[in-house]
Amino acid sequence: MKQFHITKRTRLIAGLLSGLLFAILAVPLSAETKAEIHPFYDLTHEVTLSGPVTGVVYGPSAGLIPGSHILLVTGSGTVDASLGKWGLQGKEDSIHNGEQVTVTGVMKTLRNKQVFVVRTVELGGHTYVIRNEHGVPLTPKSHERVQKTAQKGVSQ
């Protein structure tokens, strides 16, 4: 009978110690602060830059993130403005060196380089929407829908 009583007590102690060990391991894991989530494109940091174009890149180029780019001269120096994969698709003849453009977007550090992620481009009296308000590049079909919506006078 004594042996049964000791075994019961041993199981109770083992159960309590297991619970304590679980609590010790679980508390620090849930108490860790989670990393802040920074959206890729934050509208609150959006700025507008204007300047003449000093270069146009239509495809992949060494040292640049993929997609089309325009190089703008601003009061702060030359800015690499990324237009994304579809930014200049079908518009290869629309942007030339020396033209004055206005871009709206967010400055980001990508691949250890400062890149201006463009959301809209104003050129020759037209506004081209390159990305949506979350920074996602618009596909050619999306561009058509945005243009049709703008022509009808309906806001996005």
Backbone torsions as a table, in degrees:
resi	resn	phi	psi	omega
1	MET	NA	-40.4	178.6
2	LYS	-61.8	-39.7	-178.5
3	GLN	-62.7	-41.8	177.8
4	PHE	-62.1	-40.8	-179.7
5	HIS	-64.6	-40.4	178.3
6	ILE	-67.2	-41.8	179.8
7	THR	-62.9	-41.2	178.5
8	LYS	-64.1	-43.0	179.0
9	ARG	-66.4	-38.7	179.8
10	THR	-64.2	-41.5	177.9
11	ARG	-64.1	-39.2	179.1
12	LEU	-63.8	-45.5	179.7
13	ILE	-65.2	-43.9	178.8
14	ALA	-61.0	-40.7	178.2
15	GLY	-64.8	-43.3	178.3
16	LEU	-64.3	-43.0	178.5
17	LEU	-65.0	-38.6	177.0
18	SER	-63.2	-43.5	177.6
19	GLY	-62.6	-41.5	178.2
20	LEU	-64.2	-43.2	178.5
21	LEU	-62.0	-43.7	177.3
22	PHE	-60.5	-43.4	179.9
23	ALA	-63.7	-40.4	179.5
24	ILE	-63.7	-42.1	-179.1
25	LEU	-74.5	-35.0	-174.8
26	ALA	-77.3	-38.0	-175.7
27	VAL	-62.0	-49.7	179.6
28	PRO	-63.3	-33.2	179.7
29	LEU	-65.7	-43.1	-179.1
30	SER	-80.5	-18.7	-178.9
31	ALA	-86.2	-9.0	179.3
32	GLU	-64.0	141.0	175.7
33	THR	-78.2	136.2	-179.7
34	LYS	-82.9	148.9	178.7
35	ALA	-63.2	142.2	177.6
36	GLU	-66.3	140.4	178.3
37	ILE	-94.2	119.7	177.9
38	HIS	-109.1	117.9	178.9
39	PRO	-65.3	150.7	179.3
40	PHE	-61.3	-40.8	-177.8
41	TYR	-125.7	117.1	-177.6
42	ASP	-115.0	110.9	-178.1
43	LEU	-57.3	-26.5	-178.9
44	THR	-70.4	-16.4	178.3
45	HIS	-104.3	9.3	-177.1
46	GLU	-70.5	137.0	177.5
47	VAL	-134.3	165.6	178.3
48	THR	-118.0	131.4	178.4
49	LEU	-121.2	145.2	175.9
50	SER	-131.0	148.5	176.4
51	GLY	170.0	170.2	177.5
52	PRO	-77.2	148.6	177.8
53	VAL	-80.0	130.0	176.8
54	THR	-110.3	-7.1	178.8
55	GLY	-169.4	148.2	178.1
56	VAL	-130.6	128.2	178.2
57	VAL	-117.5	119.6	-174.8
58	TYR	-93.4	-18.1	-176.9
59	GLY	-145.9	-163.5	-178.3
60	PRO	-58.1	138.7	178.9
61	SER	-145.8	142.9	-178.3
62	ALA	-59.2	132.3	176.9
63	GLY	86.0	-5.1	179.5
64	LEU	-113.9	152.0	174.3
65	ILE	-68.6	155.1	-176.9
66	PRO	-58.4	149.7	177.1
67	GLY	111.6	-177.4	-179.8
68	SER	-81.6	149.4	179.1
69	HIS	-140.5	151.3	166.5
70	ILE	-125.5	143.9	177.3
71	LEU	-103.2	123.2	-177.6
72	LEU	-113.5	142.0	172.7
73	VAL	-95.5	120.2	178.1
74	THR	-120.0	178.2	177.9
75	GLY	-62.6	-22.3	-179.7
76	SER	-94.8	-2.3	-178.1
77	GLY	122.9	-166.6	-179.0
78	THR	-82.7	134.1	-178.6
79	VAL	-117.4	131.9	173.7
80	ASP	-85.9	110.3	-178.4
81	ALA	-103.9	112.4	-177.9
82	SER	-85.6	125.6	179.6
83	LEU	-101.5	-2.1	178.2
84	GLY	80.5	-178.9	-174.9
85	LYS	-60.6	-40.6	-174.8
86	TRP	-106.2	8.1	-173.6
87	GLY	-56.4	-41.7	-178.6
88	LEU	-113.0	11.2	-179.2
89	GLN	-62.2	121.3	-178.9
90	GLY	82.6	-0.5	-178.1
91	LYS	-122.8	23.8	-175.2
92	GLU	-55.4	-28.8	-179.1
93	ASP	-97.7	5.8	-172.8
94	SER	-91.0	-20.7	-180.0
95	ILE	-119.1	126.8	-177.7
96	HIS	-126.4	155.3	175.6
97	ASN	-57.0	137.6	178.1
98	GLY	92.4	-16.3	178.8
99	GLU	-69.8	144.7	176.9
100	GLN	-86.3	123.9	177.0
101	VAL	-128.9	156.8	174.6
102	THR	-122.7	126.0	-179.9
103	VAL	-120.6	143.7	176.2
104	THR	-119.6	132.4	-178.2
105	GLY	-179.8	-158.4	-176.2
106	VAL	-130.7	136.0	176.3
107	MET	-81.4	129.3	-179.7
108	LYS	-131.3	159.3	171.6
109	THR	-105.2	112.6	180.0
110	LEU	-127.2	129.1	-177.8
111	ARG	55.0	41.2	178.6
112	ASN	62.0	24.0	177.4
113	LYS	-130.5	147.3	175.2
114	GLN	-77.9	125.5	-180.0
115	VAL	-132.8	133.8	175.7
116	PHE	-91.1	110.5	-179.1
117	VAL	-83.6	109.5	-171.8
118	VAL	-84.5	134.2	173.4
119	ARG	-102.2	-41.2	177.3
120	THR	-135.6	151.2	176.3
121	VAL	-126.9	129.3	173.5
122	GLU	-106.6	122.7	-176.0
123	LEU	-149.4	125.1	176.2
124	GLY	57.5	37.7	178.7
125	GLY	81.8	-0.1	178.8
126	HIS	-112.8	146.2	173.9
127	THR	-109.6	123.2	178.8
128	TYR	-105.6	125.6	177.6
129	VAL	-90.1	117.7	-176.0
130	ILE	-95.9	-41.0	-179.5
131	ARG	-132.4	158.5	174.8
132	ASN	-82.1	-176.9	-175.2
133	GLU	-68.8	-7.6	176.5
134	HIS	-101.5	2.5	179.2
135	GLY	86.3	7.2	-179.1
136	VAL	-83.1	123.9	179.8
137	PRO	-60.4	138.4	178.2
138	LEU	-84.5	136.1	178.1
139	THR	-76.2	166.3	177.7
140	PRO	-54.5	-38.1	178.0
141	LYS	-65.1	-38.9	178.0
142	SER	-63.8	-39.3	178.1
143	HIS	-58.8	-42.5	179.5
144	GLU	-61.8	-43.7	179.6
145	ARG	-63.8	-41.7	179.8
146	VAL	-63.5	-43.5	-179.8
147	GLN	-63.5	-42.7	179.2
148	LYS	-64.3	-41.2	178.9
149	THR	-64.2	-42.1	-179.7
150	ALA	-65.5	-37.9	-180.0
151	GLN	-67.4	-31.6	179.4
152	LYS	-79.8	-12.5	-179.9
153	GLY	83.0	17.2	178.8
154	VAL	-93.5	131.9	178.7
155	SER	-78.3	155.8	-177.1
156	GLN	-74.1	NA	NA
